[in-house]
Amino acid sequence: MTLFFHIGRYFMLLFRVFSKPEKFSVYGRQIIYEIYSLGIGSLSIVSIISVFMGGVITIQAAFGFSSPWIPLYAVGFTTRESMLLEFCPTIVSLILAGKVGSNIASEIGAMRVTEQIDALEIMGVNSAGYLILPKILAAMLINPFLIAISMFLGLVGGYLMGISSGACTSYEYIFGIQAFFEPWKLYYSFTKVVVFAFLITSVASYFGYFTNGGALEVGRSSTRAVVITSILILIFNLILTQLFLAR
Amino acid sequence: MIEIKNISKSFGDRKIINDVSFTFYPGKTNLMIGESGCGKTTILKLMVGLHSVDEGQILYSGRNFPALAPREKQDVRKEIGMLFQAGALFDSQTLEENVRFPLDMFTHLTKAEKLDRVNFCLERVKLEGRNKLYPSELSGGMKKRAALARAIANNPKYLFCDEPNSGLDPKTSIVIDDLIQDITREYNITTVVITHDMNSVLEIGENIMFIYKGQNWWVGTREEILKATNKELYDFVFASEFMQQVFKASRS
């Protein structure tokens, strides 16, 4: 019953979030602010993780391909496939669920317990729309760019590690990351990214918006938001993969 | 003018507000007083629509607020300014942005006109020149004054103040009380103040409702309150030894 209560309340909140804004210019400014806050603010952590993960995947691929029958360009190929299909869209989204999700839930939760949301409501502002819509739109706009950077840096990390460890040559790696490339896989990856961005922001906002009590509950909302968002990302990853890749 | 007529509210089995009626007049500081937990803040939240009433009417210049459509409710709310107990200023915004917020949202003023209005409001609450400070850089009294500046920025017809003096020293309390009364008279606003501070009651209480156990127990003015014979009101007003001595001294 609790599950249905939350699902129902979540969709009712979304209905309010997507109702007509009071003033488009104010929302526009908020979207730009959120793009900076949610997107640019996450660039450093995404970059660091991507470079290192690209390097690790390259080493693991090289370690696994010990058979002389497997060409060495397979190292670059494997790194590209892992980064593009799974690591960048899904694992980076999980990391963003932790960073951005907890940030959103605690920010909105703190606004709730300090009556800032009540203040918005009493002014005649649709608080759900004003606080949540810019975050959802900003994340859906900026996360694909963030993930594109992550993909690029992951491949760069793989290149640096592959060359420096002697796992493959520069030529083999570059040939590998171009080999058998199918552009529609990017479409699959970026569709996942946009869906995950929506989940991260809307679910975290939901938990923040319905926080009751004080500082302790804000912390609990934040934790709950991260856990539920992570589970939802994994479920939707499975659904989207089945929809796009199943033969 | 705001009229509340026979409003009731229960949370679960507990009836918190029981058949309360009262009229709040424009140009006057209308006070709701009573012990902690008697239902003052609940009545205020019912009046501004943060809670829904179970029974009764809340009339804003004749418009029954609980019965209005959501869009119409929003229109009424645009005429409301509210000073929260803890200020409820937006932490991520400067003082100027906080006060400008209702103007950004609901007016089509130019940037310069908005700035003029913000500066006027800040000057009105004696916070001129503090435009770029964040709420975290303000003292408790300054936060209340800043919240008052935001509440009056959009020329409200109705002003609600939830315990404007709580946590303030007596001198700052008087400053806030005087500001509320001056603004109320100057712009003919219907002001509703919740308080249990007797200094405020005697300072600005022009139309007072005493709430006891969720009911309207007594109605009068600051002049009448000291002479009231109602036992519960007497216990509330003269709870402190100091007030009893002041009263005795004034009589002798």
Interface residues (C-beta under 8 A of the other chain):
Chain A: E22 K23 V26 A110 M111 T114 E115 Q116 D118 A119 E121 I122 M123 G124 V125 N126
Chain B: V48 G49 L50 Q74 D75 V76 R77 K78 I80 M82 F84 Q85 A86 A88 L89 F90 D91 F101 P102 D104 M105 F106 N154 F160
